[in-house]
Amino acid sequence: MRYFEDQQDVRDWLEPLTYAEFWREVSTFDLRLQSKENCDGQIASGAIDEATVLRVLKGMVRMQVIDQQNLPPHDYVAPLSMH
């Protein structure tokens, strides 16, 4: 399983994943998701497109991983101009 420092790390990890990569990457986590077979079936039947399925799944994973690892928000302080 992969560990993250903050919530932005999870977003950065998920964002570039393709549909196939997504399933490989999340397999090590204990997550509550629809099965890949169910998602594949919905896509194949035309009930929903792959991009939408992937967007929803990534959102679910993001929320669950953030909760499981109790991750803080990304702590970013913008540089200040002194003039």
PyMOL Python script that loads the backbone (N, CA, C, O; Angstrom):
from pymol import cmd

cmd.read_pdbstr("""\
ATOM      1  N   MET A   1       0.854  -1.177   0.000  1.00  0.00           N
ATOM      2  CA  MET A   1       0.000   0.000   0.000  1.00  0.00           C
ATOM      3  C   MET A   1       0.897   1.235   0.000  1.00  0.00           C
ATOM      4  O   MET A   1       2.007   1.223   0.531  1.00  0.00           O
ATOM      5  N   ARG A   2       0.405   2.251  -0.583  1.00  0.00           N
ATOM      6  CA  ARG A   2       1.108   3.516  -0.713  1.00  0.00           C
ATOM      7  C   ARG A   2       0.643   4.476   0.377  1.00  0.00           C
ATOM      8  O   ARG A   2      -0.534   4.488   0.740  1.00  0.00           O
ATOM      9  N   TYR A   3       1.566   5.276   0.895  1.00  0.00           N
ATOM     10  CA  TYR A   3       1.218   6.265   1.917  1.00  0.00           C
ATOM     11  C   TYR A   3       1.492   7.667   1.382  1.00  0.00           C
ATOM     12  O   TYR A   3       2.414   7.873   0.593  1.00  0.00           O
ATOM     13  N   PHE A   4       0.700   8.604   1.810  1.00  0.00           N
ATOM     14  CA  PHE A   4       0.750   9.967   1.310  1.00  0.00           C
ATOM     15  C   PHE A   4       0.977  10.936   2.457  1.00  0.00           C
ATOM     16  O   PHE A   4       0.665  10.638   3.610  1.00  0.00           O
ATOM     17  N   GLU A   5       1.524  12.103   2.128  1.00  0.00           N
ATOM     18  CA  GLU A   5       1.770  13.114   3.151  1.00  0.00           C
ATOM     19  C   GLU A   5       0.576  14.032   3.363  1.00  0.00           C
ATOM     20  O   GLU A   5       0.321  14.481   4.480  1.00  0.00           O
ATOM     21  N   ASP A   6      -0.159  14.311   2.279  1.00  0.00           N
ATOM     22  CA  ASP A   6      -1.310  15.194   2.403  1.00  0.00           C
ATOM     23  C   ASP A   6      -2.322  14.885   1.295  1.00  0.00           C
ATOM     24  O   ASP A   6      -2.084  14.022   0.449  1.00  0.00           O
ATOM     25  N   GLN A   7      -3.438  15.589   1.309  1.00  0.00           N
ATOM     26  CA  GLN A   7      -4.522  15.332   0.365  1.00  0.00           C
ATOM     27  C   GLN A   7      -4.107  15.601  -1.074  1.00  0.00           C
ATOM     28  O   GLN A   7      -4.559  14.909  -1.986  1.00  0.00           O
ATOM     29  N   GLN A   8      -3.259  16.588  -1.289  1.00  0.00           N
ATOM     30  CA  GLN A   8      -2.816  16.897  -2.648  1.00  0.00           C
ATOM     31  C   GLN A   8      -1.990  15.753  -3.236  1.00  0.00           C
ATOM     32  O   GLN A   8      -2.040  15.515  -4.443  1.00  0.00           O
ATOM     33  N   ASP A   9      -1.239  15.049  -2.407  1.00  0.00           N
ATOM     34  CA  ASP A   9      -0.467  13.892  -2.883  1.00  0.00           C
ATOM     35  C   ASP A   9      -1.390  12.841  -3.496  1.00  0.00           C
ATOM     36  O   ASP A   9      -1.051  12.223  -4.505  1.00  0.00           O
ATOM     37  N   VAL A  10      -2.547  12.644  -2.888  1.00  0.00           N
ATOM     38  CA  VAL A  10      -3.509  11.673  -3.406  1.00  0.00           C
ATOM     39  C   VAL A  10      -4.043  12.145  -4.750  1.00  0.00           C
ATOM     40  O   VAL A  10      -4.130  11.356  -5.691  1.00  0.00           O
ATOM     41  N   ARG A  11      -4.398  13.410  -4.853  1.00  0.00           N
ATOM     42  CA  ARG A  11      -4.892  13.963  -6.121  1.00  0.00           C
ATOM     43  C   ARG A  11      -3.829  13.843  -7.211  1.00  0.00           C
ATOM     44  O   ARG A  11      -4.132  13.459  -8.341  1.00  0.00           O
ATOM     45  N   ASP A  12      -2.594  14.170  -6.873  1.00  0.00           N
ATOM     46  CA  ASP A  12      -1.499  14.102  -7.844  1.00  0.00           C
ATOM     47  C   ASP A  12      -1.242  12.668  -8.310  1.00  0.00           C
ATOM     48  O   ASP A  12      -0.886  12.447  -9.468  1.00  0.00           O
ATOM     49  N   TRP A  13      -1.417  11.714  -7.434  1.00  0.00           N
ATOM     50  CA  TRP A  13      -1.226  10.307  -7.771  1.00  0.00           C
ATOM     51  C   TRP A  13      -2.345   9.813  -8.703  1.00  0.00           C
ATOM     52  O   TRP A  13      -2.079   9.112  -9.679  1.00  0.00           O
ATOM     53  N   LEU A  14      -3.579  10.179  -8.399  1.00  0.00           N
ATOM     54  CA  LEU A  14      -4.722   9.687  -9.169  1.00  0.00           C
ATOM     55  C   LEU A  14      -4.875  10.349 -10.540  1.00  0.00           C
ATOM     56  O   LEU A  14      -5.254   9.690 -11.507  1.00  0.00           O
ATOM     57  N   GLU A  15      -4.587  11.626 -10.624  1.00  0.00           N
ATOM     58  CA  GLU A  15      -4.902  12.421 -11.808  1.00  0.00           C
ATOM     59  C   GLU A  15      -4.410  11.810 -13.127  1.00  0.00           C
ATOM     60  O   GLU A  15      -5.201  11.745 -14.068  1.00  0.00           O
ATOM     61  N   PRO A  16      -3.169  11.364 -13.253  1.00  0.00           N
ATOM     62  CA  PRO A  16      -2.711  10.882 -14.563  1.00  0.00           C
ATOM     63  C   PRO A  16      -3.091   9.438 -14.889  1.00  0.00           C
ATOM     64  O   PRO A  16      -2.839   8.983 -16.005  1.00  0.00           O
ATOM     65  N   LEU A  17      -3.687   8.710 -13.954  1.00  0.00           N
ATOM     66  CA  LEU A  17      -3.951   7.290 -14.173  1.00  0.00           C
ATOM     67  C   LEU A  17      -5.003   7.059 -15.247  1.00  0.00           C
ATOM     68  O   LEU A  17      -6.049   7.707 -15.256  1.00  0.00           O
ATOM     69  N   THR A  18      -4.714   6.128 -16.152  1.00  0.00           N
ATOM     70  CA  THR A  18      -5.710   5.684 -17.121  1.00  0.00           C
ATOM     71  C   THR A  18      -6.628   4.680 -16.430  1.00  0.00           C
ATOM     72  O   THR A  18      -6.407   4.306 -15.278  1.00  0.00           O
ATOM     73  N   TYR A  19      -7.646   4.257 -17.142  1.00  0.00           N
ATOM     74  CA  TYR A  19      -8.601   3.289 -16.583  1.00  0.00           C
ATOM     75  C   TYR A  19      -7.891   2.004 -16.157  1.00  0.00           C
ATOM     76  O   TYR A  19      -8.105   1.524 -15.044  1.00  0.00           O
ATOM     77  N   ALA A  20      -7.050   1.443 -17.029  1.00  0.00           N
ATOM     78  CA  ALA A  20      -6.338   0.197 -16.710  1.00  0.00           C
ATOM     79  C   ALA A  20      -5.342   0.410 -15.566  1.00  0.00           C
ATOM     80  O   ALA A  20      -5.242  -0.424 -14.666  1.00  0.00           O
ATOM     81  N   GLU A  21      -4.620   1.505 -15.602  1.00  0.00           N
ATOM     82  CA  GLU A  21      -3.654   1.804 -14.541  1.00  0.00           C
ATOM     83  C   GLU A  21      -4.358   1.991 -13.202  1.00  0.00           C
ATOM     84  O   GLU A  21      -3.856   1.566 -12.162  1.00  0.00           O
ATOM     85  N   PHE A  22      -5.512   2.625 -13.236  1.00  0.00           N
ATOM     86  CA  PHE A  22      -6.280   2.868 -12.023  1.00  0.00           C
ATOM     87  C   PHE A  22      -6.520   1.568 -11.262  1.00  0.00           C
ATOM     88  O   PHE A  22      -6.261   1.493 -10.060  1.00  0.00           O
ATOM     89  N   TRP A  23      -7.010   0.551 -11.952  1.00  0.00           N
ATOM     90  CA  TRP A  23      -7.344  -0.708 -11.287  1.00  0.00           C
ATOM     91  C   TRP A  23      -6.110  -1.385 -10.704  1.00  0.00           C
ATOM     92  O   TRP A  23      -6.179  -1.972  -9.624  1.00  0.00           O
ATOM     93  N   ARG A  24      -4.987  -1.310 -11.405  1.00  0.00           N
ATOM     94  CA  ARG A  24      -3.740  -1.894 -10.873  1.00  0.00           C
ATOM     95  C   ARG A  24      -3.279  -1.147  -9.629  1.00  0.00           C
ATOM     96  O   ARG A  24      -2.903  -1.768  -8.634  1.00  0.00           O
ATOM     97  N   GLU A  25      -3.305   0.166  -9.678  1.00  0.00           N
ATOM     98  CA  GLU A  25      -2.804   0.993  -8.576  1.00  0.00           C
ATOM     99  C   GLU A  25      -3.647   0.874  -7.302  1.00  0.00           C
ATOM    100  O   GLU A  25      -3.097   0.834  -6.202  1.00  0.00           O
ATOM    101  N   VAL A  26      -4.957   0.818  -7.440  1.00  0.00           N
ATOM    102  CA  VAL A  26      -5.813   0.816  -6.242  1.00  0.00           C
ATOM    103  C   VAL A  26      -6.008  -0.571  -5.651  1.00  0.00           C
ATOM    104  O   VAL A  26      -6.607  -0.710  -4.584  1.00  0.00           O
ATOM    105  N   SER A  27      -5.515  -1.590  -6.325  1.00  0.00           N
ATOM    106  CA  SER A  27      -5.744  -2.965  -5.856  1.00  0.00           C
ATOM    107  C   SER A  27      -5.118  -3.252  -4.495  1.00  0.00           C
ATOM    108  O   SER A  27      -5.546  -4.179  -3.808  1.00  0.00           O
ATOM    109  N   THR A  28      -4.113  -2.476  -4.092  1.00  0.00           N
ATOM    110  CA  THR A  28      -3.449  -2.721  -2.806  1.00  0.00           C
ATOM    111  C   THR A  28      -4.164  -2.063  -1.627  1.00  0.00           C
ATOM    112  O   THR A  28      -3.803  -2.301  -0.474  1.00  0.00           O
ATOM    113  N   PHE A  29      -5.165  -1.246  -1.903  1.00  0.00           N
ATOM    114  CA  PHE A  29      -5.911  -0.564  -0.850  1.00  0.00           C
ATOM    115  C   PHE A  29      -7.183  -1.340  -0.517  1.00  0.00           C
ATOM    116  O   PHE A  29      -7.729  -2.055  -1.358  1.00  0.00           O
ATOM    117  N   ASP A  30      -7.636  -1.189   0.704  1.00  0.00           N
ATOM    118  CA  ASP A  30      -8.895  -1.788   1.140  1.00  0.00           C
ATOM    119  C   ASP A  30      -9.991  -0.739   0.928  1.00  0.00           C
ATOM    120  O   ASP A  30     -10.301   0.050   1.821  1.00  0.00           O
ATOM    121  N   LEU A  31     -10.567  -0.752  -0.280  1.00  0.00           N
ATOM    122  CA  LEU A  31     -11.535   0.281  -0.659  1.00  0.00           C
ATOM    123  C   LEU A  31     -12.887  -0.322  -0.980  1.00  0.00           C
ATOM    124  O   LEU A  31     -12.987  -1.482  -1.381  1.00  0.00           O
ATOM    125  N   ARG A  32     -13.916   0.471  -0.800  1.00  0.00           N
ATOM    126  CA  ARG A  32     -15.267   0.056  -1.162  1.00  0.00           C
ATOM    127  C   ARG A  32     -15.615   0.691  -2.495  1.00  0.00           C
ATOM    128  O   ARG A  32     -16.003   1.857  -2.560  1.00  0.00           O
ATOM    129  N   LEU A  33     -15.473  -0.095  -3.565  1.00  0.00           N
ATOM    130  CA  LEU A  33     -15.748   0.360  -4.920  1.00  0.00           C
ATOM    131  C   LEU A  33     -16.581  -0.679  -5.641  1.00  0.00           C
ATOM    132  O   LEU A  33     -16.626  -1.842  -5.238  1.00  0.00           O
ATOM    133  N   GLN A  34     -17.239  -0.256  -6.706  1.00  0.00           N
ATOM    134  CA  GLN A  34     -17.864  -1.231  -7.593  1.00  0.00           C
ATOM    135  C   GLN A  34     -16.749  -2.082  -8.184  1.00  0.00           C
ATOM    136  O   GLN A  34     -15.616  -1.618  -8.311  1.00  0.00           O
ATOM    137  N   SER A  35     -17.055  -3.296  -8.539  1.00  0.00           N
ATOM    138  CA  SER A  35     -16.034  -4.161  -9.116  1.00  0.00           C
ATOM    139  C   SER A  35     -15.654  -3.681 -10.508  1.00  0.00           C
ATOM    140  O   SER A  35     -16.432  -3.004 -11.180  1.00  0.00           O
ATOM    141  N   LYS A  36     -14.454  -4.040 -10.929  1.00  0.00           N
ATOM    142  CA  LYS A  36     -14.007  -3.696 -12.274  1.00  0.00           C
ATOM    143  C   LYS A  36     -14.930  -4.331 -13.302  1.00  0.00           C
ATOM    144  O   LYS A  36     -15.247  -3.712 -14.318  1.00  0.00           O
ATOM    145  N   GLU A  37     -15.359  -5.551 -13.049  1.00  0.00           N
ATOM    146  CA  GLU A  37     -16.250  -6.249 -13.973  1.00  0.00           C
ATOM    147  C   GLU A  37     -17.565  -5.491 -14.145  1.00  0.00           C
ATOM    148  O   GLU A  37     -18.080  -5.374 -15.257  1.00  0.00           O
ATOM    149  N   ASN A  38     -18.098  -4.984 -13.052  1.00  0.00           N
ATOM    150  CA  ASN A  38     -19.338  -4.221 -13.116  1.00  0.00           C
ATOM    151  C   ASN A  38     -19.131  -2.940 -13.914  1.00  0.00           C
ATOM    152  O   ASN A  38     -19.951  -2.593 -14.763  1.00  0.00           O
ATOM    153  N   CYS A  39     -18.038  -2.243 -13.641  1.00  0.00           N
ATOM    154  CA  CYS A  39     -17.740  -1.002 -14.376  1.00  0.00           C
ATOM    155  C   CYS A  39     -17.516  -1.296 -15.855  1.00  0.00           C
ATOM    156  O   CYS A  39     -18.022  -0.574 -16.714  1.00  0.00           O
ATOM    157  N   ASP A  40     -16.759  -2.356 -16.159  1.00  0.00           N
ATOM    158  CA  ASP A  40     -16.523  -2.745 -17.552  1.00  0.00           C
ATOM    159  C   ASP A  40     -17.843  -3.028 -18.269  1.00  0.00           C
ATOM    160  O   ASP A  40     -18.029  -2.641 -19.422  1.00  0.00           O
ATOM    161  N   GLY A  41     -18.746  -3.701 -17.578  1.00  0.00           N
ATOM    162  CA  GLY A  41     -20.050  -4.027 -18.160  1.00  0.00           C
ATOM    163  C   GLY A  41     -20.870  -2.785 -18.467  1.00  0.00           C
ATOM    164  O   GLY A  41     -21.511  -2.705 -19.514  1.00  0.00           O
ATOM    165  N   GLN A  42     -20.853  -1.815 -17.556  1.00  0.00           N
ATOM    166  CA  GLN A  42     -21.590  -0.571 -17.782  1.00  0.00           C
ATOM    167  C   GLN A  42     -21.022   0.195 -18.979  1.00  0.00           C
ATOM    168  O   GLN A  42     -21.768   0.767 -19.774  1.00  0.00           O
ATOM    169  N   ILE A  43     -19.700   0.197 -19.093  1.00  0.00           N
ATOM    170  CA  ILE A  43     -19.051   0.875 -20.218  1.00  0.00           C
ATOM    171  C   ILE A  43     -19.375   0.154 -21.521  1.00  0.00           C
ATOM    172  O   ILE A  43     -19.728   0.790 -22.513  1.00  0.00           O
ATOM    173  N   ALA A  44     -19.256  -1.176 -21.521  1.00  0.00           N
ATOM    174  CA  ALA A  44     -19.503  -1.970 -22.728  1.00  0.00           C
ATOM    175  C   ALA A  44     -20.948  -1.844 -23.209  1.00  0.00           C
ATOM    176  O   ALA A  44     -21.211  -1.861 -24.411  1.00  0.00           O
ATOM    177  N   SER A  45     -21.876  -1.718 -22.270  1.00  0.00           N
ATOM    178  CA  SER A  45     -23.290  -1.618 -22.649  1.00  0.00           C
ATOM    179  C   SER A  45     -23.652  -0.213 -23.143  1.00  0.00           C
ATOM    180  O   SER A  45     -24.729  -0.003 -23.701  1.00  0.00           O
ATOM    181  N   GLY A  46     -22.763   0.727 -22.936  1.00  0.00           N
ATOM    182  CA  GLY A  46     -23.046   2.110 -23.333  1.00  0.00           C
ATOM    183  C   GLY A  46     -23.830   2.880 -22.289  1.00  0.00           C
ATOM    184  O   GLY A  46     -24.245   4.012 -22.537  1.00  0.00           O
ATOM    185  N   ALA A  47     -24.038   2.287 -21.131  1.00  0.00           N
ATOM    186  CA  ALA A  47     -24.797   2.959 -20.081  1.00  0.00           C
ATOM    187  C   ALA A  47     -24.072   4.202 -19.575  1.00  0.00           C
ATOM    188  O   ALA A  47     -24.701   5.179 -19.166  1.00  0.00           O
ATOM    189  N   ILE A  48     -22.743   4.153 -19.608  1.00  0.00           N
ATOM    190  CA  ILE A  48     -21.929   5.283 -19.140  1.00  0.00           C
ATOM    191  C   ILE A  48     -20.575   5.186 -19.824  1.00  0.00           C
ATOM    192  O   ILE A  48     -20.105   4.093 -20.139  1.00  0.00           O
ATOM    193  N   ASP A  49     -19.957   6.326 -20.049  1.00  0.00           N
ATOM    194  CA  ASP A  49     -18.669   6.301 -20.752  1.00  0.00           C
ATOM    195  C   ASP A  49     -17.516   6.105 -19.766  1.00  0.00           C
ATOM    196  O   ASP A  49     -17.646   6.378 -18.572  1.00  0.00           O
ATOM    197  N   GLU A  50     -16.392   5.628 -20.289  1.00  0.00           N
ATOM    198  CA  GLU A  50     -15.225   5.307 -19.468  1.00  0.00           C
ATOM    199  C   GLU A  50     -14.703   6.517 -18.696  1.00  0.00           C
ATOM    200  O   GLU A  50     -14.330   6.391 -17.530  1.00  0.00           O
ATOM    201  N   ALA A  51     -14.674   7.668 -19.323  1.00  0.00           N
ATOM    202  CA  ALA A  51     -14.158   8.873 -18.660  1.00  0.00           C
ATOM    203  C   ALA A  51     -14.981   9.220 -17.419  1.00  0.00           C
ATOM    204  O   ALA A  51     -14.428   9.609 -16.391  1.00  0.00           O
ATOM    205  N   THR A  52     -16.292   9.081 -17.518  1.00  0.00           N
ATOM    206  CA  THR A  52     -17.159   9.379 -16.376  1.00  0.00           C
ATOM    207  C   THR A  52     -16.954   8.361 -15.260  1.00  0.00           C
ATOM    208  O   THR A  52     -16.863   8.726 -14.088  1.00  0.00           O
ATOM    209  N   VAL A  53     -16.883   7.089 -15.626  1.00  0.00           N
ATOM    210  CA  VAL A  53     -16.648   6.039 -14.635  1.00  0.00           C
ATOM    211  C   VAL A  53     -15.333   6.314 -13.915  1.00  0.00           C
ATOM    212  O   VAL A  53     -15.270   6.256 -12.687  1.00  0.00           O
ATOM    213  N   LEU A  54     -14.296   6.609 -14.670  1.00  0.00           N
ATOM    214  CA  LEU A  54     -12.982   6.842 -14.086  1.00  0.00           C
ATOM    215  C   LEU A  54     -12.989   8.066 -13.172  1.00  0.00           C
ATOM    216  O   LEU A  54     -12.398   8.028 -12.093  1.00  0.00           O
ATOM    217  N   ARG A  55     -13.644   9.142 -13.583  1.00  0.00           N
ATOM    218  CA  ARG A  55     -13.722  10.349 -12.763  1.00  0.00           C
ATOM    219  C   ARG A  55     -14.416  10.065 -11.427  1.00  0.00           C
ATOM    220  O   ARG A  55     -13.960  10.509 -10.374  1.00  0.00           O
ATOM    221  N   VAL A  56     -15.510   9.329 -11.483  1.00  0.00           N
ATOM    222  CA  VAL A  56     -16.248   8.999 -10.252  1.00  0.00           C
ATOM    223  C   VAL A  56     -15.427   8.073  -9.357  1.00  0.00           C
ATOM    224  O   VAL A  56     -15.365   8.273  -8.144  1.00  0.00           O
ATOM    225  N   LEU A  57     -14.799   7.063  -9.953  1.00  0.00           N
ATOM    226  CA  LEU A  57     -13.984   6.136  -9.169  1.00  0.00           C
ATOM    227  C   LEU A  57     -12.816   6.853  -8.501  1.00  0.00           C
ATOM    228  O   LEU A  57     -12.516   6.603  -7.334  1.00  0.00           O
ATOM    229  N   LYS A  58     -12.168   7.728  -9.226  1.00  0.00           N
ATOM    230  CA  LYS A  58     -11.048   8.479  -8.648  1.00  0.00           C
ATOM    231  C   LYS A  58     -11.523   9.338  -7.478  1.00  0.00           C
ATOM    232  O   LYS A  58     -10.826   9.447  -6.470  1.00  0.00           O
ATOM    233  N   GLY A  59     -12.680   9.936  -7.600  1.00  0.00           N
ATOM    234  CA  GLY A  59     -13.231  10.725  -6.501  1.00  0.00           C
ATOM    235  C   GLY A  59     -13.502   9.878  -5.275  1.00  0.00           C
ATOM    236  O   GLY A  59     -13.231  10.293  -4.148  1.00  0.00           O
ATOM    237  N   MET A  60     -14.038   8.691  -5.501  1.00  0.00           N
ATOM    238  CA  MET A  60     -14.318   7.786  -4.380  1.00  0.00           C
ATOM    239  C   MET A  60     -13.023   7.332  -3.707  1.00  0.00           C
ATOM    240  O   MET A  60     -12.933   7.295  -2.480  1.00  0.00           O
ATOM    241  N   VAL A  61     -12.031   6.990  -4.512  1.00  0.00           N
ATOM    242  CA  VAL A  61     -10.739   6.559  -3.961  1.00  0.00           C
ATOM    243  C   VAL A  61     -10.094   7.698  -3.190  1.00  0.00           C
ATOM    244  O   VAL A  61      -9.581   7.499  -2.088  1.00  0.00           O
ATOM    245  N   ARG A  62     -10.120   8.884  -3.766  1.00  0.00           N
ATOM    246  CA  ARG A  62      -9.517  10.043  -3.098  1.00  0.00           C
ATOM    247  C   ARG A  62     -10.116  10.231  -1.707  1.00  0.00           C
ATOM    248  O   ARG A  62      -9.384  10.373  -0.728  1.00  0.00           O
ATOM    249  N   MET A  63     -11.431  10.231  -1.618  1.00  0.00           N
ATOM    250  CA  MET A  63     -12.084  10.434  -0.323  1.00  0.00           C
ATOM    251  C   MET A  63     -11.747   9.319   0.662  1.00  0.00           C
ATOM    252  O   MET A  63     -11.477   9.585   1.833  1.00  0.00           O
ATOM    253  N   GLN A  64     -11.763   8.073   0.194  1.00  0.00           N
ATOM    254  CA  GLN A  64     -11.502   6.947   1.084  1.00  0.00           C
ATOM    255  C   GLN A  64     -10.048   6.912   1.566  1.00  0.00           C
ATOM    256  O   GLN A  64      -9.792   6.654   2.742  1.00  0.00           O
ATOM    257  N   VAL A  65      -9.107   7.168   0.672  1.00  0.00           N
ATOM    258  CA  VAL A  65      -7.697   7.159   1.073  1.00  0.00           C
ATOM    259  C   VAL A  65      -7.413   8.306   2.044  1.00  0.00           C
ATOM    260  O   VAL A  65      -6.716   8.116   3.040  1.00  0.00           O
ATOM    261  N   ILE A  66      -7.941   9.477   1.763  1.00  0.00           N
ATOM    262  CA  ILE A  66      -7.758  10.616   2.667  1.00  0.00           C
ATOM    263  C   ILE A  66      -8.313  10.279   4.046  1.00  0.00           C
ATOM    264  O   ILE A  66      -7.692  10.594   5.061  1.00  0.00           O
ATOM    265  N   ASP A  67      -9.467   9.648   4.084  1.00  0.00           N
ATOM    266  CA  ASP A  67     -10.079   9.266   5.362  1.00  0.00           C
ATOM    267  C   ASP A  67      -9.265   8.168   6.056  1.00  0.00           C
ATOM    268  O   ASP A  67      -8.984   8.271   7.251  1.00  0.00           O
ATOM    269  N   GLN A  68      -8.887   7.125   5.322  1.00  0.00           N
ATOM    270  CA  GLN A  68      -8.133   6.017   5.915  1.00  0.00           C
ATOM    271  C   GLN A  68      -6.800   6.465   6.500  1.00  0.00           C
ATOM    272  O   GLN A  68      -6.397   6.015   7.572  1.00  0.00           O
ATOM    273  N   GLN A  69      -6.124   7.355   5.786  1.00  0.00           N
ATOM    274  CA  GLN A  69      -4.805   7.789   6.229  1.00  0.00           C
ATOM    275  C   GLN A  69      -4.845   9.093   7.028  1.00  0.00           C
ATOM    276  O   GLN A  69      -3.809   9.615   7.438  1.00  0.00           O
ATOM    277  N   ASN A  70      -6.061   9.612   7.242  1.00  0.00           N
ATOM    278  CA  ASN A  70      -6.257  10.832   8.025  1.00  0.00           C
ATOM    279  C   ASN A  70      -5.319  11.942   7.536  1.00  0.00           C
ATOM    280  O   ASN A  70      -4.559  12.522   8.311  1.00  0.00           O
ATOM    281  N   LEU A  71      -5.393  12.215   6.249  1.00  0.00           N
ATOM    282  CA  LEU A  71      -4.465  13.149   5.617  1.00  0.00           C
ATOM    283  C   LEU A  71      -4.903  14.600   5.774  1.00  0.00           C
ATOM    284  O   LEU A  71      -6.079  14.925   5.614  1.00  0.00           O
ATOM    285  N   PRO A  72      -3.945  15.467   6.088  1.00  0.00           N
ATOM    286  CA  PRO A  72      -4.263  16.890   6.201  1.00  0.00           C
ATOM    287  C   PRO A  72      -4.350  17.523   4.815  1.00  0.00           C
ATOM    288  O   PRO A  72      -3.861  16.955   3.838  1.00  0.00           O
ATOM    289  N   PRO A  73      -4.969  18.695   4.731  1.00  0.00           N
ATOM    290  CA  PRO A  73      -4.955  19.426   3.465  1.00  0.00           C
ATOM    291  C   PRO A  73      -3.516  19.788   3.112  1.00  0.00           C
ATOM    292  O   PRO A  73      -2.635  19.805   3.972  1.00  0.00           O
ATOM    293  N   HIS A  74      -3.300  20.071   1.854  1.00  0.00           N
ATOM    294  CA  HIS A  74      -1.969  20.492   1.402  1.00  0.00           C
ATOM    295  C   HIS A  74      -1.634  21.820   2.058  1.00  0.00           C
ATOM    296  O   HIS A  74      -2.418  22.765   1.976  1.00  0.00           O
ATOM    297  N   ASP A  75      -0.491  21.905   2.702  1.00  0.00           N
ATOM    298  CA  ASP A  75      -0.082  23.118   3.411  1.00  0.00           C
ATOM    299  C   ASP A  75       0.815  23.932   2.496  1.00  0.00           C
ATOM    300  O   ASP A  75       2.020  23.696   2.412  1.00  0.00           O
ATOM    301  N   TYR A  76       0.214  24.888   1.819  1.00  0.00           N
ATOM    302  CA  TYR A  76       0.962  25.710   0.890  1.00  0.00           C
ATOM    303  C   TYR A  76       0.865  27.163   1.321  1.00  0.00           C
ATOM    304  O   TYR A  76      -0.223  27.694   1.540  1.00  0.00           O
ATOM    305  N   VAL A  77       2.012  27.785   1.436  1.00  0.00           N
ATOM    306  CA  VAL A  77       2.055  29.202   1.774  1.00  0.00           C
ATOM    307  C   VAL A  77       2.678  29.909   0.570  1.00  0.00           C
ATOM    308  O   VAL A  77       3.812  29.624   0.183  1.00  0.00           O
ATOM    309  N   ALA A  78       1.936  30.813  -0.001  1.00  0.00           N
ATOM    310  CA  ALA A  78       2.439  31.555  -1.151  1.00  0.00           C
ATOM    311  C   ALA A  78       3.576  32.468  -0.714  1.00  0.00           C
ATOM    312  O   ALA A  78       3.541  33.049   0.370  1.00  0.00           O
ATOM    313  N   PRO A  79       4.577  32.586  -1.568  1.00  0.00           N
ATOM    314  CA  PRO A  79       5.677  33.505  -1.225  1.00  0.00           C
ATOM    315  C   PRO A  79       5.160  34.943  -1.137  1.00  0.00           C
ATOM    316  O   PRO A  79       4.302  35.359  -1.915  1.00  0.00           O
ATOM    317  N   LEU A  80       5.692  35.676  -0.188  1.00  0.00           N
ATOM    318  CA  LEU A  80       5.271  37.064   0.010  1.00  0.00           C
ATOM    319  C   LEU A  80       6.314  38.010  -0.548  1.00  0.00           C
ATOM    320  O   LEU A  80       7.517  37.787  -0.416  1.00  0.00           O
ATOM    321  N   SER A  81       5.840  39.048  -1.160  1.00  0.00           N
ATOM    322  CA  SER A  81       6.729  40.084  -1.663  1.00  0.00           C
ATOM    323  C   SER A  81       6.992  41.086  -0.537  1.00  0.00           C
ATOM    324  O   SER A  81       6.070  41.504   0.163  1.00  0.00           O
ATOM    325  N   MET A  82       8.227  41.454  -0.378  1.00  0.00           N
ATOM    326  CA  MET A  82       8.581  42.359   0.704  1.00  0.00           C
ATOM    327  C   MET A  82       8.656  43.816   0.261  1.00  0.00           C
ATOM    328  O   MET A  82       9.195  44.650   0.987  1.00  0.00           O
ATOM    329  N   HIS A  83       8.129  44.134  -0.906  1.00  0.00           N
ATOM    330  CA  HIS A  83       8.166  45.537  -1.345  1.00  0.00           C
ATOM    331  C   HIS A  83       6.795  46.067  -1.621  1.00  0.00           C
ATOM    332  O   HIS A  83       6.647  47.230  -1.999  1.00  0.00           O
TER     333      HIS A  83
END
""", "prot")
cmd.dss("prot")
cmd.show_as("cartoon", "prot")
cmd.util.cbc("prot")
cmd.orient("prot")
